[in-house]
Amino acid sequence: MKSLQRVTGFIGLILMAAFLLPYIFKLPQLDITLILMGGLSLAVFDFFSSNKDE
């Protein structure tokens, strides 16, 4: 069960990155780009830090 949660979390992380990366690369405003990159980095950090507790 633990590996299933890990795989589904990774799939969700990939889907979130696939959704946000075109906006990150194409937006000309730096402030919005930094906010999007911050949100994506928080999701990556949460994915890797939550697996250590289980």
Secondary structure, DSSP 8 states (H G I E B T S, - for coil): -HHHHHHHHHHHHHHHHHHHHHHHHH---HHHHHHHHHHHHHHHHHHHHHTT--
